[in-house]
Amino acid sequence: MTTTVKLAGGAQGFNWLPVFVAEENGLFAKHGLKIEYLRMGSVDKATTAVLEGVADLAITPPEGAVSNYINGGELRVVASNSNRLPMSIVAHPSIASIAELRGKKVGTSSLTEGTAIYTQLLLGREGLKYPGDYQFALTGVHTKRWDALLAGDIDCAPQPAPWNFIAEAAGYNLIGEVNDAIPEIVFAALIANKSWLEANGKTVRKLLKALAEAHAITNDPAKEEITLPIFRRITVPDDADLALRGLRYMRDMGMWPQGLSIPGKALDTTIDLMIRAGLLEEGKRASAAGVFDSLYLQQAFA
């Protein structure tokens, strides 16, 4: 018997590599699963899709789930898809440093999740505060941000590999590395409603097992013949060398966690950044960690 799982995401791009490895190598089918992919166009819409029952689960930044949980909601985090931020701050050729972003417009996919939070911290380390010193523009996911950079609609944006390298080759400046400021964080989590999880525990465990097998393949340098063609297709189909550079950049920094694990430090960083960005009250720091329900990982790999 095959069970269909509706899995949502924003762009379903580079950080979804293990998902597509699982798909194309029969790992979902091996565990009796069929994945229905819902591409929502932004990370917060992916969170909303789960909240409203349009999707069963989502792979998306966890901030929306944390906020929902703190306010008594149903959303829970059950695993991590990625624990690193493989992003550079890409700026217009006329901008040579973060300090020169004062008064400029920064592209982001959301004001409450993901890129906006990371950018605020990185720019804040250089003395730039939001709001006041710069503006955010809701331009969408990384591919849309690149279009906005090219069109001159924004002055800079956080861009993942290999788009950061594409921008550098086109004359844009890489003026900051997000991973230097935030070395470990839950970048994209697997989230779902508590009621759905409780009713579908067996399915969740199967999904986690399939994804963990895919993560092991993705992290194995000897398996690039499997991972590189997929990574290239979802990033830069026309440039094999750039795709290989991007894949190794992400893999070598520990992008995809073995066993989908969520280290306490990574979750603590997510919560801390939400507090710094004014999205979570300091007094709720300790309770916010309760959004992570580790039971399903424990059961999947018992």
Solvent accessible surface area in square Angstrom, and as a share of the most:
residue,aa,sasa,rsa
1,M,221,0.99
2,T,85,0.49
3,T,43,0.25
4,T,69,0.40
5,V,0,0.00
6,K,82,0.35
7,L,0,0.00
8,A,0,0.00
9,G,0,0.00
10,G,4,0.04
11,A,25,0.19
12,Q,9,0.04
13,G,9,0.08
14,F,6,0.03
15,N,21,0.11
16,W,4,0.01
17,L,0,0.00
18,P,0,0.00
19,V,0,0.00
20,F,26,0.11
21,V,0,0.00
22,A,0,0.00
23,E,73,0.33
24,E,90,0.40
25,N,62,0.32
26,G,31,0.30
27,L,19,0.10
28,F,4,0.02
29,A,76,0.59
30,K,133,0.56
31,H,33,0.15
32,G,15,0.15
33,L,5,0.03
34,K,127,0.54
35,I,13,0.06
36,E,73,0.33
37,Y,68,0.26
38,L,35,0.18
39,R,163,0.60
40,M,58,0.26
41,G,39,0.38
42,S,13,0.08
43,V,23,0.13
44,D,49,0.25
45,K,119,0.51
46,A,0,0.00
47,T,10,0.06
48,T,55,0.32
49,A,4,0.03
50,V,0,0.00
51,L,80,0.40
52,E,123,0.55
53,G,56,0.54
54,V,79,0.45
55,A,4,0.03
56,D,27,0.14
57,L,0,0.00
58,A,0,0.00
59,I,4,0.02
60,T,2,0.01
61,P,8,0.05
62,P,0,0.00
63,E,3,0.01
64,G,16,0.15
65,A,0,0.00
66,V,0,0.00
67,S,36,0.23
68,N,29,0.15
69,Y,58,0.22
70,I,33,0.17
71,N,119,0.61
72,G,71,0.68
73,G,22,0.21
74,E,71,0.32
75,L,1,0.00
76,R,35,0.13
77,V,1,0.00
78,V,0,0.00
79,A,1,0.01
80,S,1,0.01
81,N,3,0.02
82,S,0,0.00
83,N,4,0.02
84,R,56,0.20
85,L,0,0.00
86,P,0,0.00
87,M,6,0.02
88,S,0,0.00
89,I,0,0.00
90,V,0,0.00
91,A,0,0.00
92,H,73,0.33
93,P,64,0.40
94,S,85,0.55
95,I,6,0.03
96,A,73,0.56
97,S,42,0.27
98,I,12,0.06
99,A,62,0.48
100,E,77,0.35
101,L,0,0.00
102,R,137,0.50
103,G,59,0.56
104,K,72,0.30
105,K,74,0.31
106,V,0,0.00
107,G,0,0.00
108,T,0,0.00
109,S,11,0.07
110,S,1,0.00
111,L,81,0.40
112,T,69,0.40
113,E,8,0.03
114,G,3,0.02
115,T,9,0.05
116,A,0,0.00
117,I,2,0.01
118,Y,0,0.00
119,T,0,0.00
120,Q,33,0.15
121,L,27,0.13
122,L,9,0.05
123,L,0,0.00
124,G,22,0.21
125,R,144,0.53
126,E,99,0.45
127,G,42,0.41
128,L,1,0.01
129,K,126,0.54
130,Y,79,0.30
131,P,109,0.69
132,G,73,0.71
133,D,28,0.14
134,Y,8,0.03
135,Q,102,0.46
136,F,28,0.12
137,A,20,0.16
138,L,115,0.57
139,T,35,0.20
140,G,16,0.16
141,V,18,0.10
142,H,14,0.06
143,T,56,0.33
144,K,115,0.49
145,R,7,0.02
146,W,30,0.11
147,D,81,0.42
148,A,10,0.08
149,L,3,0.01
150,L,100,0.50
151,A,72,0.55
152,G,54,0.52
153,D,89,0.46
154,I,5,0.03
155,D,39,0.20
156,C,0,0.00
157,A,0,0.00
158,P,0,0.00
159,Q,0,0.00
160,P,0,0.00
161,A,0,0.00
162,P,0,0.00
163,W,17,0.06
164,N,0,0.00
165,F,15,0.06
166,I,40,0.20
167,A,0,0.00
168,E,80,0.36
169,A,93,0.72
170,A,59,0.46
171,G,40,0.39
172,Y,25,0.09
173,N,46,0.24
174,L,52,0.26
175,I,28,0.14
176,G,16,0.15
177,E,55,0.25
178,V,0,0.00
179,N,35,0.18
180,D,102,0.53
181,A,16,0.12
182,I,2,0.01
183,P,72,0.45
184,E,33,0.15
185,I,0,0.00
186,V,0,0.00
187,F,13,0.05
188,A,3,0.02
189,A,0,0.00
190,L,3,0.01
191,I,0,0.00
192,A,0,0.00
193,N,20,0.10
194,K,82,0.35
195,S,63,0.41
196,W,51,0.18
197,L,2,0.01
198,E,110,0.49
199,A,83,0.64
200,N,44,0.22
201,G,13,0.13
202,K,137,0.58
203,T,16,0.09
204,V,0,0.00
205,R,72,0.26
206,K,56,0.24
207,L,0,0.00
208,L,0,0.00
209,K,77,0.33
210,A,0,0.00
211,L,4,0.02
212,A,13,0.10
213,E,54,0.24
214,A,0,0.00
215,H,0,0.00
216,A,49,0.38
217,I,30,0.15
218,T,1,0.00
219,N,28,0.14
220,D,45,0.23
221,P,86,0.54
222,A,79,0.61
223,K,72,0.31
224,E,27,0.12
225,E,118,0.53
226,I,47,0.24
227,T,1,0.01
228,L,38,0.19
229,P,73,0.46
230,I,7,0.04
231,F,0,0.00
232,R,84,0.31
233,R,124,0.45
234,I,38,0.19
235,T,12,0.07
236,V,15,0.08
237,P,76,0.48
238,D,142,0.74
239,D,60,0.31
240,A,42,0.33
241,D,116,0.60
242,L,29,0.14
243,A,0,0.00
244,L,44,0.22
245,R,121,0.44
246,G,0,0.00
247,L,0,0.00
248,R,104,0.38
249,Y,53,0.20
250,M,0,0.00
251,R,25,0.09
252,D,106,0.55
253,M,35,0.16
254,G,29,0.28
255,M,0,0.00
256,W,3,0.01
257,P,14,0.09
258,Q,110,0.49
259,G,30,0.29
260,L,3,0.01
261,S,49,0.31
262,I,17,0.09
263,P,47,0.30
264,G,52,0.50
265,K,129,0.55
266,A,0,0.00
267,L,11,0.06
268,D,85,0.44
269,T,30,0.17
270,T,1,0.00
271,I,4,0.02
272,D,33,0.17
273,L,4,0.02
274,M,1,0.00
275,I,28,0.14
276,R,161,0.59
277,A,25,0.20
278,G,64,0.61
279,L,55,0.28
280,L,15,0.07
281,E,112,0.50
282,E,101,0.45
283,G,78,0.75
284,K,70,0.30
285,R,88,0.32
286,A,92,0.71
287,S,63,0.40
288,A,0,0.00
289,A,40,0.31
290,G,38,0.36
291,V,0,0.00
292,F,45,0.19
293,D,45,0.23
294,S,38,0.25
295,L,81,0.40
296,Y,13,0.05
297,L,19,0.09
298,Q,111,0.49
299,Q,73,0.32
300,A,6,0.05
301,F,94,0.39
302,A,125,0.97
